[in-house]
């Protein structure tokens, strides 16, 4: 019993460790390569070690500084564990962060860290906030069960649902051709995302490296719009290591969509709506994508979504521009 009491008391003791003073040199530029002055650079790091407490706000130290006209600044702070996070923000730009900052260090006898190099650097690219517009956006918690094991159904990006009678949707932005079969120990799902309207379609691009706006600012209306995107998945019930799948979009991709198209007698697009879907975009026993944003303004190719003006009142989870 005495041993248990001692162990409990030790588990509540905060460990004594001594921090080192370090410096972080930060360079901040916009997506055109221009330095951003007066950007706020904030650093967060643990300032104490504890067993049994977990981490609390009081266990962290914050330090900050602003960039000069060259887009650079130096942040000096006391660092205990060699690990830190850095967040950068600026008016009229999208914020960015790096949660994996670390100084070159080695462990010492007090469970702290001896920092071997007290100076390190980081660079950030903040995308400009140009002209964000309200859109109908559905976030990562939006999943849609397949209406049946086989069929063709329309999907409405404005309503975020299958077109009636299979859902709340009213206007088709694309169709899903879907087949689900089971043979022996394999479940096979395959089909296509299809654009049937003349002039409609989509194209895939790699996501822009950003924690916020990961698409282009606008649609390339002169791009080649494909009308079919295939998907497939095979599940081996006896050997999960033998599973295979090909998704509509990977984690690092997004899809630009032109839909609700009207054309003239020569087949030229005279009106359309534009949307984007952030990957992954998967179809199996349900349809799932990371995020969709539908611009309701006809003939507006703007893809920069204003997160403060989501026209979809049903989504409360976090969404990206």
Sine and cosine of phi, psi and omega as CSV:
sin_phi,cos_phi,sin_psi,cos_psi,sin_omega,cos_omega
0.00,0.00,-0.69,0.73,-0.01,-1.00
-0.87,0.49,-0.63,0.77,0.01,-1.00
-0.90,0.44,-0.60,0.80,0.02,-1.00
-0.92,0.39,-0.62,0.78,0.02,-1.00
-0.90,0.43,-0.70,0.72,0.01,-1.00
-0.88,0.47,-0.68,0.73,0.01,-1.00
-0.89,0.46,-0.63,0.78,0.02,-1.00
-0.91,0.41,-0.69,0.72,-0.01,-1.00
-0.90,0.44,-0.64,0.77,0.01,-1.00
-0.91,0.42,-0.55,0.84,-0.03,-1.00
-0.93,0.36,-0.31,0.95,-0.02,-1.00
-0.99,-0.16,0.01,1.00,-0.05,-1.00
-0.99,0.11,0.75,-0.66,0.11,-0.99
-0.99,0.14,0.74,-0.67,-0.06,-1.00
-0.98,0.19,0.62,-0.79,0.01,-1.00
-1.00,-0.02,0.86,-0.51,0.07,-1.00
-0.61,-0.79,0.46,-0.89,-0.12,-0.99
-0.94,-0.34,0.82,-0.58,-0.03,-1.00
-0.97,0.23,0.29,-0.96,0.10,-1.00
-0.92,-0.40,0.58,-0.81,0.06,-1.00
-0.99,0.14,0.79,-0.61,-0.07,-1.00
-0.77,-0.64,0.20,-0.98,0.03,-1.00
-0.74,-0.67,0.60,-0.80,0.05,-1.00
-0.83,-0.56,0.87,-0.48,0.05,-1.00
-1.00,-0.10,0.84,-0.54,-0.09,-1.00
-0.85,-0.53,0.72,-0.70,0.07,-1.00
-0.91,-0.42,0.79,-0.62,-0.09,-1.00
-0.82,-0.57,0.81,-0.59,0.02,-1.00
-0.70,-0.72,0.31,-0.95,0.08,-1.00
-1.00,0.02,-0.02,-1.00,-0.09,-1.00
-0.97,0.25,-0.02,1.00,0.15,-0.99
-0.98,-0.19,0.07,1.00,0.03,-1.00
1.00,0.06,0.14,0.99,-0.03,-1.00
-1.00,0.02,0.64,-0.77,0.02,-1.00
-0.90,0.43,0.60,-0.80,0.04,-1.00
-0.95,-0.30,0.89,-0.45,0.03,-1.00
-1.00,0.00,0.41,-0.91,0.06,-1.00
0.91,0.42,0.32,0.95,0.12,-0.99
-0.96,0.29,0.60,-0.80,0.00,-1.00
-1.00,-0.03,0.85,-0.52,0.02,-1.00
-0.94,-0.34,0.89,-0.45,-0.04,-1.00
-0.89,-0.45,0.65,-0.76,0.00,-1.00
-0.86,-0.51,0.66,-0.75,0.02,-1.00
-0.79,-0.61,0.75,-0.67,0.01,-1.00
-0.47,-0.88,0.40,-0.92,0.06,-1.00
-0.93,0.38,0.66,-0.75,0.07,-1.00
-0.91,-0.42,0.10,1.00,0.10,-0.99
-0.38,-0.93,0.41,-0.91,0.07,-1.00
-0.95,-0.32,0.62,-0.78,0.01,-1.00
-0.53,-0.85,0.56,-0.83,0.11,-0.99
-0.92,-0.38,0.76,-0.66,0.05,-1.00
1.00,-0.03,-0.21,0.98,-0.03,-1.00
-1.00,-0.06,-0.52,0.86,-0.27,-0.96
0.97,0.26,-0.07,-1.00,0.00,-1.00
-0.99,-0.16,0.67,-0.74,0.03,-1.00
-0.85,-0.53,0.29,-0.96,0.06,-1.00
-0.81,0.58,-0.55,0.84,-0.02,-1.00
-0.95,0.32,-0.20,0.98,0.00,-1.00
-1.00,0.09,-0.03,1.00,-0.07,-1.00
-0.92,-0.38,0.51,-0.86,0.10,-0.99
-0.93,-0.38,0.67,-0.74,0.05,-1.00
-0.89,-0.46,0.63,-0.78,0.09,-1.00
-0.61,-0.79,0.50,-0.87,-0.04,-1.00
-0.46,-0.89,0.27,-0.96,0.07,-1.00
-0.35,-0.94,0.14,-0.99,0.02,-1.00
-0.88,-0.47,0.52,-0.86,-0.01,-1.00
-0.97,0.24,0.46,-0.89,0.06,-1.00
-1.00,-0.03,-0.23,-0.97,-0.07,-1.00
-0.92,0.39,-0.28,0.96,0.05,-1.00
-1.00,0.01,-0.01,1.00,-0.01,-1.00
0.99,0.17,0.27,0.96,-0.04,-1.00
-0.86,-0.52,0.37,-0.93,0.09,-1.00
-0.38,-0.93,0.31,-0.95,0.07,-1.00
-0.87,-0.49,0.80,-0.60,0.07,-1.00
-0.93,-0.36,0.83,-0.55,0.01,-1.00
-0.94,-0.35,0.68,-0.73,-0.04,-1.00
-0.35,-0.94,0.24,-0.97,0.07,-1.00
-1.00,0.02,0.80,-0.60,-0.07,-1.00
-0.86,-0.50,0.79,-0.61,-0.08,-1.00
-0.99,-0.15,-0.65,0.76,-0.16,-0.99
-0.96,-0.27,-0.09,1.00,-0.08,-1.00
0.98,0.18,-0.20,0.98,0.02,-1.00
-0.98,-0.18,0.55,-0.84,0.03,-1.00
-0.38,-0.93,0.28,-0.96,0.10,-1.00
-0.86,-0.51,0.53,-0.85,-0.02,-1.00
-0.77,-0.63,0.71,-0.70,-0.01,-1.00
-0.80,-0.60,0.71,-0.70,-0.03,-1.00
-0.81,-0.59,0.74,-0.68,0.03,-1.00
-0.66,-0.75,0.44,-0.90,0.01,-1.00
-0.39,-0.92,0.58,-0.81,0.03,-1.00
-0.87,0.50,0.69,-0.72,0.01,-1.00
0.93,0.36,0.35,0.94,0.10,-1.00
-0.70,-0.72,0.37,-0.93,0.09,-1.00
-1.00,0.08,0.73,-0.68,-0.03,-1.00
-0.93,0.36,0.39,-0.92,0.07,-1.00
-0.69,-0.73,0.33,-0.94,0.02,-1.00
-0.53,-0.85,0.39,-0.92,0.12,-0.99
-0.75,-0.66,0.92,-0.39,-0.08,-1.00
-1.00,-0.06,0.06,1.00,-0.13,-0.99
-0.86,-0.50,0.55,0.83,0.07,-1.00
-0.93,0.38,0.62,-0.78,0.00,-1.00
-0.41,-0.91,0.70,-0.72,0.11,-0.99
-1.00,-0.02,0.48,-0.88,0.10,-1.00
-0.91,0.41,0.85,-0.53,-0.13,-0.99
-0.41,-0.91,0.17,-0.99,0.11,-0.99
-0.64,-0.77,0.44,-0.90,-0.02,-1.00
-0.94,0.35,0.52,-0.85,0.09,-1.00
-0.87,-0.49,0.00,-1.00,-0.13,-0.99
-0.94,0.33,-0.31,0.95,-0.01,-1.00
-0.99,-0.12,0.30,0.96,0.01,-1.00
0.94,0.35,0.13,0.99,0.14,-0.99
-1.00,-0.02,-0.31,-0.95,-0.02,-1.00
-0.77,-0.64,0.70,-0.71,0.18,-0.98
-1.00,0.01,0.93,-0.36,-0.04,-1.00
-0.99,0.15,0.86,-0.50,-0.11,-0.99
-1.00,0.08,-0.47,0.88,0.03,-1.00
-0.74,-0.67,0.96,-0.27,-0.16,-0.99
-0.98,0.17,0.05,1.00,-0.01,-1.00
-0.81,-0.59,0.75,-0.66,0.12,-0.99
-0.60,-0.80,0.08,-1.00,-0.05,-1.00
-0.63,-0.77,0.37,-0.93,0.07,-1.00
-0.63,-0.77,0.45,-0.89,0.11,-0.99
-0.77,-0.63,0.57,-0.82,-0.03,-1.00
-0.73,-0.68,0.60,-0.80,0.15,-0.99
-0.91,-0.41,0.89,-0.46,0.02,-1.00
-0.97,-0.23,0.86,-0.50,0.02,-1.00
-0.95,0.31,0.61,-0.79,0.00,-1.00
-0.93,0.36,0.58,-0.82,0.17,-0.99
-1.00,-0.06,0.97,-0.23,-0.16,-0.99
-1.00,-0.06,-0.92,0.39,-0.02,-1.00
-0.48,-0.87,0.94,0.33,0.01,-1.00
-0.91,0.41,0.63,-0.78,-0.06,-1.00
-0.80,-0.60,0.40,-0.92,0.05,-1.00
-0.93,0.38,0.62,-0.79,0.04,-1.00
-0.60,-0.80,0.23,-0.97,0.16,-0.99
-1.00,0.00,0.96,-0.29,-0.11,-0.99
-0.86,-0.51,0.72,-0.70,0.05,-1.00
-0.86,-0.50,0.75,-0.66,-0.14,-0.99
-1.00,-0.05,-0.21,-0.98,-0.19,-0.98
-0.92,0.39,-0.30,0.95,0.00,-1.00
-1.00,0.09,0.00,1.00,0.00,-1.00
-0.99,0.11,0.91,-0.41,0.05,-1.00
-0.76,-0.65,0.56,-0.83,-0.12,-0.99
-0.77,-0.64,0.90,-0.43,0.03,-1.00
-0.91,0.41,0.55,-0.83,0.02,-1.00
-0.96,0.29,0.70,-0.71,-0.05,-1.00
-0.86,0.50,-0.54,0.84,0.05,-1.00
-0.33,-0.94,-0.06,-1.00,-0.04,-1.00
-0.98,0.22,-0.23,0.97,0.02,-1.00
-0.37,-0.93,0.66,-0.75,0.03,-1.00
0.33,-0.95,-0.07,-1.00,0.05,-1.00
-0.74,-0.67,0.83,-0.56,-0.08,-1.00
-0.69,-0.72,0.55,-0.83,0.07,-1.00
-1.00,0.06,0.48,-0.88,0.05,-1.00
-0.81,-0.58,0.70,-0.71,-0.04,-1.00
-0.96,-0.27,0.93,-0.36,-0.03,-1.00
-0.96,0.27,-0.41,0.91,0.04,-1.00
-0.95,0.31,-0.68,0.74,0.01,-1.00
-1.00,0.06,-0.31,0.95,-0.04,-1.00
0.91,0.41,0.74,0.68,-0.05,-1.00
-0.25,-0.97,0.22,-0.97,0.12,-0.99
-0.90,0.43,0.51,-0.86,0.05,-1.00
-0.94,0.33,0.59,-0.81,0.01,-1.00
-0.81,0.59,0.58,-0.81,0.21,0.98
-1.00,-0.03,0.17,0.99,-0.07,-1.00
-1.00,-0.01,-0.14,0.99,0.00,-1.00
-0.23,-0.97,-0.32,-0.95,-0.05,-1.00
-1.00,0.01,-0.13,0.99,-0.10,-1.00
-0.90,0.44,0.47,-0.88,-0.04,-1.00
-0.88,-0.48,-0.59,0.81,-0.08,-1.00
-0.81,-0.59,0.75,-0.67,-0.05,-1.00
-0.98,0.18,0.81,-0.59,0.13,-0.99
-0.99,-0.15,-0.51,0.86,0.16,-0.99
-0.39,-0.92,0.25,-0.97,0.07,-1.00
-0.94,-0.34,0.43,-0.90,0.14,-0.99
-0.88,-0.48,0.89,-0.46,0.15,-0.99
-1.00,-0.04,0.80,-0.60,-0.24,-0.97
-0.66,-0.76,0.70,-0.71,0.06,-1.00
-0.67,-0.74,0.72,-0.69,0.04,-1.00
-0.74,-0.67,0.85,-0.52,0.00,-1.00
-0.71,-0.70,0.35,-0.94,0.07,-1.00
-0.73,-0.68,0.80,-0.60,0.05,-1.00
-0.74,-0.67,0.82,-0.57,-0.05,-1.00
0.78,0.62,-0.90,-0.44,-0.04,-1.00
-0.98,-0.19,0.22,0.98,-0.05,-1.00
-0.91,-0.42,0.70,-0.71,0.19,-0.98
-0.96,-0.29,0.84,-0.55,-0.05,-1.00
-0.89,-0.45,0.80,-0.60,0.05,-1.00
-0.83,-0.56,0.74,-0.68,0.03,-1.00
-0.42,-0.91,0.31,-0.95,0.00,-1.00
0.28,-0.96,-0.36,-0.93,-0.07,-1.00
-0.50,-0.87,0.51,-0.86,0.27,-0.96
-1.00,-0.04,0.84,-0.54,-0.20,-0.98
-0.82,-0.57,0.64,-0.77,0.11,-0.99
-0.91,-0.41,0.92,-0.39,-0.10,-0.99
-0.99,-0.13,-0.46,0.89,-0.01,-1.00
-0.90,0.44,0.64,-0.77,0.07,-1.00
-0.88,0.47,0.77,-0.64,0.00,-1.00
1.00,0.01,-0.21,0.98,0.00,-1.00
-1.00,0.08,0.22,-0.98,0.02,-1.00
0.45,-0.89,-0.26,-0.97,-0.02,-1.00
-0.38,-0.93,0.22,-0.97,0.13,-0.99
-0.61,-0.79,0.48,-0.88,-0.08,-1.00
-0.96,-0.28,0.67,-0.74,0.07,-1.00
-0.73,-0.68,0.42,-0.91,0.13,-0.99
-0.94,0.34,0.61,-0.80,0.05,-1.00
-0.87,0.49,0.59,-0.80,0.14,-0.99
-0.95,0.30,0.66,-0.75,-0.03,-1.00
-0.96,0.29,0.99,-0.11,-0.02,-1.00
-0.37,-0.93,0.52,-0.86,0.08,-1.00
-0.99,0.16,-0.14,0.99,-0.07,-1.00
-0.84,-0.54,-1.00,-0.07,-0.03,-1.00
-0.97,0.22,0.94,-0.33,-0.11,-0.99
-0.95,-0.31,0.19,0.98,0.03,-1.00
-0.87,-0.49,0.07,-1.00,0.17,-0.99
-0.93,0.37,0.28,-0.96,0.02,-1.00
-0.96,0.30,-0.49,0.87,-0.08,-1.00
-0.55,-0.84,0.33,-0.94,0.05,-1.00
-0.95,0.31,0.64,-0.76,0.19,-0.98
-1.00,0.08,0.99,-0.10,-0.09,-1.00
-0.93,0.36,-0.22,0.98,0.05,-1.00
-1.00,-0.09,0.05,1.00,-0.01,-1.00
-0.93,0.36,0.24,-0.97,0.11,-0.99
-1.00,0.09,0.89,-0.46,-0.03,-1.00
-0.99,-0.11,0.91,-0.41,0.05,-1.00
-0.97,0.23,0.43,-0.90,-0.04,-1.00
-0.94,-0.34,-0.01,1.00,-0.03,-1.00
-0.52,-0.85,0.72,-0.69,0.05,-1.00
-0.74,-0.67,0.92,-0.40,-0.10,-0.99
-1.00,0.08,0.43,-0.90,0.10,-1.00
-0.58,-0.81,0.38,-0.92,0.06,-1.00
-0.34,-0.94,0.42,-0.91,0.06,-1.00
-0.45,-0.89,0.68,-0.74,0.07,-1.00
-0.79,-0.62,0.81,-0.58,0.01,-1.00
-0.93,-0.37,0.87,-0.50,0.07,-1.00
-1.00,-0.02,0.94,-0.34,-0.09,-1.00
-0.93,0.38,-0.41,0.91,-0.02,-1.00
-0.99,-0.12,-0.25,0.97,-0.02,-1.00
-0.54,-0.84,1.00,0.01,-0.05,-1.00
-0.89,0.46,-0.32,0.95,0.03,-1.00
-0.96,0.27,-0.16,0.99,-0.03,-1.00
-0.99,-0.17,0.16,0.99,-0.01,-1.00
-0.94,0.35,0.50,-0.87,0.04,-1.00
-0.68,-0.73,0.51,-0.86,0.11,-0.99
-0.39,-0.92,0.52,-0.85,0.12,-0.99
-0.76,-0.65,0.92,-0.38,-0.09,-1.00
-1.00,-0.01,0.28,-0.96,0.09,-1.00
-0.89,0.45,-0.69,0.73,0.03,-1.00
-0.70,-0.71,0.62,-0.79,0.14,-0.99
-1.00,0.10,0.08,-1.00,-0.02,-1.00
-0.85,0.52,-0.54,0.84,-0.11,-0.99
-0.98,-0.22,0.41,0.91,-0.03,-1.00
-0.79,-0.61,0.31,-0.95,0.17,-0.98
-0.62,-0.79,0.39,-0.92,-0.07,-1.00
-0.91,-0.42,0.79,-0.61,0.10,-0.99
-0.99,-0.15,0.73,-0.68,-0.14,-0.99
-0.83,-0.56,0.68,-0.73,0.20,-0.98
-0.90,-0.43,0.82,-0.57,-0.07,-1.00
-0.57,-0.82,0.03,-1.00,-0.01,-1.00
0.80,0.59,0.73,0.69,-0.17,-0.99
-1.00,0.04,0.64,-0.77,0.20,-0.98
-0.86,-0.51,0.70,-0.72,-0.03,-1.00
-0.85,-0.53,0.37,-0.93,0.06,-1.00
-1.00,0.05,-0.09,-1.00,-0.08,-1.00
-0.90,0.43,-0.33,0.94,0.04,-1.00
-1.00,-0.06,0.05,1.00,0.01,-1.00
0.99,0.13,0.19,0.98,0.02,-1.00
-1.00,0.09,0.66,-0.76,-0.02,-1.00
-0.93,0.36,0.82,-0.58,0.05,-1.00
-0.94,-0.34,-0.39,0.92,0.10,-1.00
-0.43,-0.91,0.52,-0.86,-0.01,-1.00
-0.23,-0.97,0.31,-0.95,0.18,-0.98
-0.93,-0.37,0.46,-0.89,-0.06,-1.00
-0.83,-0.56,0.55,-0.83,-0.06,-1.00
-0.57,-0.82,0.16,-0.99,0.14,-0.99
-0.59,-0.81,0.50,-0.86,0.09,-1.00
-0.79,-0.61,0.83,-0.56,0.09,-1.00
-0.99,0.11,0.73,-0.68,0.08,-1.00
-0.96,0.26,0.28,-0.96,0.12,0.99
-0.97,0.25,0.50,-0.87,0.07,-1.00
-0.83,-0.55,0.96,-0.26,-0.12,-0.99
-0.86,-0.51,0.59,-0.81,0.11,-0.99
-0.74,-0.67,0.87,-0.50,0.04,-1.00
-0.61,-0.79,-0.94,-0.35,0.13,-0.99
-0.99,0.15,-0.06,1.00,0.09,-1.00
-0.45,-0.89,0.30,-0.95,0.10,-0.99
-0.99,-0.11,0.77,-0.64,-0.05,-1.00
-0.63,-0.78,0.71,-0.70,0.21,-0.98
-0.64,-0.77,0.35,-0.94,-0.06,-1.00
-0.91,0.42,-0.70,0.72,0.00,-1.00
-0.23,-0.97,0.60,-0.80,0.15,-0.99
-0.83,-0.56,0.59,-0.81,0.04,-1.00
-0.71,-0.71,0.87,-0.50,-0.03,-1.00
-0.94,-0.33,0.86,-0.51,0.04,-1.00
-1.00,0.06,0.91,-0.41,-0.09,-1.00
-0.98,0.21,-0.19,0.98,-0.02,-1.00
-0.98,0.22,0.89,-0.46,-0.04,-1.00
-0.89,0.46,0.70,-0.71,0.04,-1.00
0.91,0.41,0.31,0.95,0.08,-1.00
-0.99,-0.15,0.94,-0.35,-0.04,-1.00
-0.99,0.12,0.12,0.99,-0.04,-1.00
-0.90,0.43,0.78,-0.62,0.04,-1.00
-0.94,-0.34,0.10,0.99,-0.04,-1.00
-1.00,0.02,0.98,-0.21,-0.07,-1.00
-0.99,0.12,0.72,-0.69,0.07,-1.00
-1.00,0.04,0.96,-0.30,-0.09,-1.00
-0.91,0.42,-0.31,0.95,0.01,-1.00
-1.00,0.06,-0.08,1.00,-0.03,-1.00
-0.75,-0.66,0.84,0.54,0.05,-1.00
-0.98,0.21,0.87,-0.50,-0.02,-1.00
-0.97,0.24,-0.23,0.97,0.10,-1.00
-1.00,0.07,0.95,-0.30,-0.07,-1.00
-0.98,0.18,-0.12,0.99,-0.08,-1.00
-1.00,-0.01,-0.20,0.98,-0.03,-1.00
-0.99,-0.11,0.84,-0.55,0.02,-1.00
-0.89,-0.46,-0.10,1.00,0.02,-1.00
-0.99,0.12,0.24,-0.97,-0.08,-1.00
-0.91,0.42,0.66,-0.75,0.04,-1.00
-0.76,-0.65,0.36,-0.93,0.00,-1.00
-0.98,-0.21,0.33,-0.94,0.10,-1.00
-0.89,0.46,0.00,0.00,0.00,0.00
